[in-house]
Amino acid sequence: MFKSIVVLSSGVVAGSAESTSKLHPVREEIVDEIKKLATSWTPREVSDNHLRHVPVNNIQMQMGSLGLTQFGEVTKKAEGFFDYIADTFGFKMASNGSTHEDKKLKSSSKPAITRESMPILGGMPPEFDWRVRMPDCIGAIEDQGECGSCWAFTSSGLLADRFCIHTDGAIKTRFSPQEMVNCNYENFGCMGGYLMTTIDYLQTEGLVSNECVPYMGDRGMCTYRCSDDGKSSYDKYYCAVGSLSVLTSYEQIMMELISNGPLMLGLRIFEDFMNYEHGVYKYTTGDEIGGHAMKLIGYGYDDLEGLYWVM
């Protein structure tokens, strides 16, 4: 039985309020509007976007359907802060957590800090990426299917990454999001989940390996044993009791990221995001379609766009 040194949740939800739009987010109207308004990124043509085949209800299901106010003032402050990150400081999406490739998806920002000011932030480097620092410890991006289980993938992936990082690669076990979907009754399985309550689960119940409980893309019975009739060992891995933190400044986030490993956060997703092709992403048009949990693995600085977060 192992415990991690620290696991931090810097986001609050893995699902947001129900979409305000019933139209499919991948449509000509949105693409045309992006072409007119966007100055830093270009959309994918509808005919080339595989998401056009996914029913809008399935997309909403994958995003989750939970509200943002369960945790009162703490959540309201964190919610506003992460809107600020997504819209002001920028972000980019890693295409594969196990390689150095990425799609360079990041939201536009006016440089709130400059490249010259970066060393002032506690002597931290101007860029950092765990895929470069310890590539063997950062798990690959996985497919959650038509289940709103991003909260479980993000938290189980974060814990696995940190075990690997804090043991210098000695523990490379990938943990089971499926057991969280099945057994974390503080959350809602394929209907979404709150990131803070996932940390409660990781502290008190822990996780087993993927081999013990493989992912099936739906909520199943919580059996408290491996799915292969006992062939695999039902070993539990925990995060340290009292390790939940909510960070509210980019200095804190950068320091925690460098010192202890990836973080969790939740972002609000809008229709135009589903049509991204390449360039520097900035919200342009469309309704909110849900929330999505992501794993923060690095940061960098773009001369035009300023500080961004790598996810």
C-alpha positions as CSV (number, residue, x, y, z in Angstrom):
1,M,0.0,0.0,0.0
2,F,1.4,3.4,-1.0
3,K,0.7,7.0,-0.4
4,S,1.7,10.0,-2.5
5,I,3.5,13.0,-1.0
6,V,0.9,15.4,-2.2
7,V,-1.9,15.6,-4.7
8,L,-3.4,19.0,-5.5
9,S,-6.7,19.9,-7.1
10,S,-6.7,23.3,-8.5
11,G,-10.0,23.0,-10.2
12,V,-13.5,22.4,-8.8
13,V,-15.7,20.6,-11.3
14,A,-15.5,18.1,-14.1
15,G,-18.9,19.1,-15.5
16,S,-20.6,22.4,-15.9
17,A,-24.2,23.7,-16.2
18,E,-26.3,22.2,-19.0
19,S,-25.6,23.7,-22.4
20,T,-27.5,26.8,-23.4
21,S,-27.6,25.5,-27.0
22,K,-29.4,22.6,-28.5
23,L,-27.7,23.0,-31.8
24,H,-24.7,20.9,-32.8
25,P,-21.5,22.8,-32.0
26,V,-19.9,21.6,-35.2
27,R,-21.8,23.5,-37.9
28,E,-21.2,25.9,-40.7
29,E,-22.6,28.9,-38.8
30,I,-20.0,28.6,-36.1
31,V,-17.2,28.0,-38.5
32,D,-18.1,31.0,-40.7
33,E,-18.2,33.2,-37.6
34,I,-14.8,32.0,-36.4
35,K,-13.4,32.8,-39.8
36,K,-14.8,36.3,-39.6
37,L,-13.8,37.1,-36.0
38,A,-10.8,35.0,-35.0
39,T,-7.4,36.6,-35.5
40,S,-5.1,34.0,-33.9
41,W,-6.5,30.6,-34.8
42,T,-8.4,28.9,-37.6
43,P,-11.3,26.4,-37.4
44,R,-11.5,23.0,-39.0
45,E,-13.9,22.6,-41.9
46,V,-17.1,20.9,-40.9
47,S,-16.6,18.2,-43.5
48,D,-13.2,17.3,-41.9
49,N,-14.3,17.4,-38.3
50,H,-15.1,13.9,-37.0
51,L,-17.1,15.4,-34.1
52,R,-19.9,16.2,-36.6
53,H,-20.9,12.6,-36.4
54,V,-21.3,12.7,-32.6
55,P,-24.9,13.6,-31.5
56,V,-25.1,16.8,-29.5
57,N,-26.6,15.0,-26.5
58,N,-23.5,12.6,-26.5
59,I,-21.2,15.6,-26.6
60,Q,-23.0,17.2,-23.6
61,M,-22.9,13.9,-21.8
62,Q,-19.1,13.7,-22.2
63,M,-18.8,17.2,-20.8
64,G,-20.9,16.3,-17.7
65,S,-24.0,18.1,-16.4
66,L,-23.1,19.4,-12.9
67,G,-23.4,22.9,-11.6
68,L,-20.5,25.1,-10.3
69,T,-21.8,26.2,-6.9
70,Q,-21.7,23.2,-4.7
71,F,-18.8,24.5,-2.6
72,G,-20.1,28.0,-2.0
73,E,-17.6,30.9,-1.8
74,V,-14.6,28.7,-2.3
75,T,-16.0,27.4,-5.6
76,K,-17.1,30.8,-6.7
77,K,-13.6,32.2,-6.2
78,A,-12.0,29.3,-7.9
79,E,-14.5,29.3,-10.8
80,G,-13.7,32.9,-11.5
81,F,-10.0,32.3,-11.3
82,F,-10.1,29.5,-13.8
83,D,-12.2,31.4,-16.2
84,Y,-9.5,34.0,-15.9
85,I,-6.8,31.4,-16.7
86,A,-8.6,30.2,-19.8
87,D,-9.4,33.6,-21.1
88,T,-6.4,35.7,-20.0
89,F,-3.3,33.6,-19.5
90,G,-4.0,31.1,-22.2
91,F,-3.7,27.3,-22.5
92,K,-2.6,24.7,-25.0
93,M,-3.6,21.1,-25.3
94,A,-1.2,18.3,-25.4
95,S,-2.1,15.8,-28.1
96,N,-0.4,12.9,-26.4
97,G,0.9,13.0,-22.8
98,S,3.6,10.4,-23.5
99,T,5.3,12.2,-26.3
100,H,6.7,15.7,-27.0
101,E,4.1,16.4,-29.6
102,D,1.2,18.9,-29.1
103,K,-1.4,20.7,-31.1
104,K,-0.4,24.0,-29.6
105,L,-3.9,24.8,-28.6
106,K,-3.9,27.8,-26.3
107,S,-6.2,30.7,-25.6
108,S,-5.0,34.2,-26.4
109,S,-3.9,36.5,-23.7
110,K,-2.4,39.9,-23.4
111,P,0.9,39.5,-21.6
112,A,0.0,40.2,-18.0
113,I,3.6,39.3,-17.3
114,T,6.5,39.6,-19.8
115,R,9.2,37.1,-20.6
116,E,11.6,39.4,-18.7
117,S,9.5,39.3,-15.6
118,M,9.3,35.5,-15.5
119,P,12.5,35.0,-13.5
120,I,11.1,37.3,-10.9
121,L,8.4,34.7,-10.1
122,G,10.5,32.8,-7.5
123,G,13.3,32.1,-9.9
124,M,11.1,29.7,-11.9
125,P,12.1,28.9,-15.5
126,P,10.2,30.7,-18.3
127,E,8.8,27.4,-19.5
128,F,8.3,23.9,-18.0
129,D,6.8,20.7,-19.2
130,W,6.7,17.3,-17.4
131,R,6.6,15.6,-20.8
132,V,10.2,16.9,-21.3
133,R,11.3,16.6,-17.6
134,M,10.1,13.0,-17.0
135,P,8.4,11.8,-20.2
136,D,8.1,8.2,-19.0
137,C,5.9,9.4,-16.0
138,I,3.2,11.3,-18.0
139,G,0.5,9.0,-19.1
140,A,-0.9,9.1,-22.7
141,I,-4.2,10.8,-23.5
142,E,-7.0,8.2,-23.2
143,D,-10.5,8.0,-24.7
144,Q,-13.3,8.4,-22.2
145,G,-15.9,7.4,-24.8
146,E,-19.5,8.6,-24.4
147,C,-19.2,8.7,-20.6
148,G,-18.8,12.0,-18.7
149,S,-15.9,10.5,-16.7
150,C,-13.2,13.2,-17.4
151,W,-13.1,13.8,-13.6
152,A,-12.1,10.2,-13.0
153,F,-9.5,10.1,-15.9
154,T,-7.9,13.4,-14.7
155,S,-7.6,12.4,-11.0
156,S,-6.5,8.9,-11.6
157,G,-4.0,10.1,-14.2
158,L,-2.7,12.8,-11.9
159,L,-2.1,10.3,-9.1
160,A,-0.3,7.9,-11.4
161,D,1.9,10.7,-12.7
162,R,2.8,11.8,-9.2
163,F,3.6,8.3,-7.9
164,C,6.0,7.9,-10.9
165,I,7.6,11.4,-10.4
166,H,8.0,11.0,-6.6
167,T,9.5,7.6,-6.9
168,D,11.9,8.6,-9.7
169,G,10.1,6.2,-12.1
170,A,10.0,3.2,-9.8
171,I,6.2,3.1,-9.7
172,K,4.7,3.4,-13.2
173,T,1.3,1.8,-12.5
174,R,-1.6,3.5,-14.3
175,F,-4.7,3.7,-12.2
176,S,-8.3,2.8,-12.9
177,P,-10.8,5.6,-13.7
178,Q,-13.4,2.8,-14.0
179,E,-13.3,2.0,-10.3
180,M,-13.9,5.7,-9.5
181,V,-16.8,5.7,-11.9
182,N,-18.2,2.6,-10.3
183,C,-17.4,3.3,-6.6
184,N,-17.2,7.1,-6.0
185,Y,-20.6,7.8,-4.7
186,E,-19.8,11.4,-4.0
187,N,-19.8,11.9,-7.8
188,F,-22.2,10.8,-10.6
189,G,-20.4,8.2,-12.7
190,C,-20.9,9.0,-16.4
191,M,-23.0,12.1,-15.6
192,G,-20.0,14.1,-14.3
193,G,-18.2,14.8,-11.1
194,Y,-16.6,17.4,-8.8
195,L,-12.8,17.5,-8.7
196,M,-12.7,18.2,-5.0
197,T,-14.7,15.2,-4.1
198,T,-12.4,13.0,-6.2
199,I,-9.5,14.0,-3.9
200,D,-11.7,12.9,-0.9
201,Y,-12.0,9.5,-2.6
202,L,-8.3,9.2,-3.4
203,Q,-7.5,10.0,0.3
204,T,-10.0,7.6,1.9
205,E,-10.7,4.8,-0.7
206,G,-7.7,4.9,-3.1
207,L,-7.3,3.4,-6.5
208,V,-6.4,0.1,-8.1
209,S,-4.6,-0.5,-11.4
210,N,-6.1,-0.5,-14.8
211,E,-5.3,-4.2,-15.1
212,C,-7.5,-4.8,-12.0
213,V,-10.5,-2.8,-13.2
214,P,-10.2,-2.0,-17.0
215,Y,-12.2,0.9,-18.4
216,M,-15.6,0.0,-20.0
217,G,-17.1,3.4,-20.7
218,D,-20.2,3.0,-18.6
219,R,-21.0,2.8,-14.9
220,G,-20.8,-0.7,-13.5
221,M,-21.2,-2.5,-10.2
222,C,-18.8,-1.6,-7.4
223,T,-17.5,-5.0,-6.4
224,Y,-14.3,-4.1,-4.4
225,R,-12.4,-6.8,-6.3
226,C,-10.6,-7.0,-9.6
227,S,-12.7,-7.7,-12.7
228,D,-10.6,-10.8,-13.7
229,D,-11.9,-13.0,-10.9
230,G,-9.0,-12.5,-8.6
231,K,-6.2,-13.0,-11.2
232,S,-4.9,-9.5,-10.5
233,S,-4.0,-8.2,-7.1
234,Y,-6.4,-5.8,-5.5
235,D,-3.8,-3.3,-4.3
236,K,-4.8,0.2,-3.4
237,Y,-2.9,3.4,-4.0
238,Y,-3.8,6.6,-2.0
239,C,-3.0,10.3,-2.0
240,A,-1.9,11.8,1.3
241,V,-4.6,12.8,3.7
242,G,-4.9,16.5,3.9
243,S,-3.2,17.1,0.5
244,L,-6.1,18.9,-1.2
245,S,-5.2,22.5,-2.1
246,V,-6.9,25.2,-4.2
247,L,-4.3,27.6,-5.7
248,T,-5.3,31.1,-6.6
249,S,-2.3,32.7,-8.3
250,Y,-0.1,31.7,-11.2
251,E,3.0,31.8,-9.0
252,Q,1.4,29.2,-6.7
253,I,0.4,27.1,-9.6
254,M,3.8,27.2,-11.3
255,M,5.6,26.4,-8.0
256,E,3.4,23.5,-7.2
257,L,3.6,22.2,-10.7
258,I,7.4,22.2,-10.7
259,S,7.8,21.0,-7.2
260,N,5.3,18.1,-7.0
261,G,3.9,17.3,-10.5
262,P,0.7,17.8,-12.6
263,L,-2.4,19.4,-11.2
264,M,-6.1,19.1,-12.0
265,L,-8.3,21.9,-13.2
266,G,-11.8,22.4,-14.7
267,L,-12.5,24.6,-17.8
268,R,-15.7,25.9,-19.2
269,I,-16.0,24.7,-22.9
270,F,-17.8,26.7,-25.6
271,E,-19.0,25.7,-29.1
272,D,-16.1,27.2,-31.0
273,F,-13.7,25.1,-29.1
274,M,-15.1,22.0,-30.8
275,N,-14.1,23.4,-34.2
276,Y,-10.5,24.1,-33.5
277,E,-7.9,23.3,-36.2
278,H,-4.7,25.1,-35.4
279,G,-3.3,28.4,-34.1
280,V,-3.7,30.2,-30.8
281,Y,-7.2,29.6,-29.4
282,K,-9.2,32.4,-28.0
283,Y,-13.0,32.2,-27.4
284,T,-14.7,33.7,-30.4
285,T,-18.3,32.7,-30.6
286,G,-20.9,30.2,-29.5
287,D,-22.7,29.1,-26.3
288,E,-21.3,27.2,-23.4
289,I,-21.7,23.5,-23.9
290,G,-20.3,22.1,-20.6
291,G,-17.3,21.8,-18.4
292,H,-14.2,19.5,-18.8
293,A,-11.6,18.3,-16.4
294,M,-8.0,18.5,-17.6
295,K,-4.6,17.7,-16.2
296,L,-2.1,20.6,-16.1
297,I,1.4,19.4,-17.0
298,G,3.3,22.6,-17.9
299,Y,3.4,26.2,-18.8
300,G,5.2,28.4,-21.3
301,Y,5.5,31.9,-22.7
302,D,4.6,33.1,-26.2
303,D,6.0,36.4,-27.3
304,L,2.7,37.5,-28.7
305,E,0.2,35.8,-26.4
306,G,2.0,35.8,-23.0
307,L,1.8,33.1,-20.4
308,Y,-0.1,29.9,-21.2
309,W,-0.7,26.6,-19.5
310,V,0.0,23.2,-21.1
311,M,-2.7,20.6,-20.7
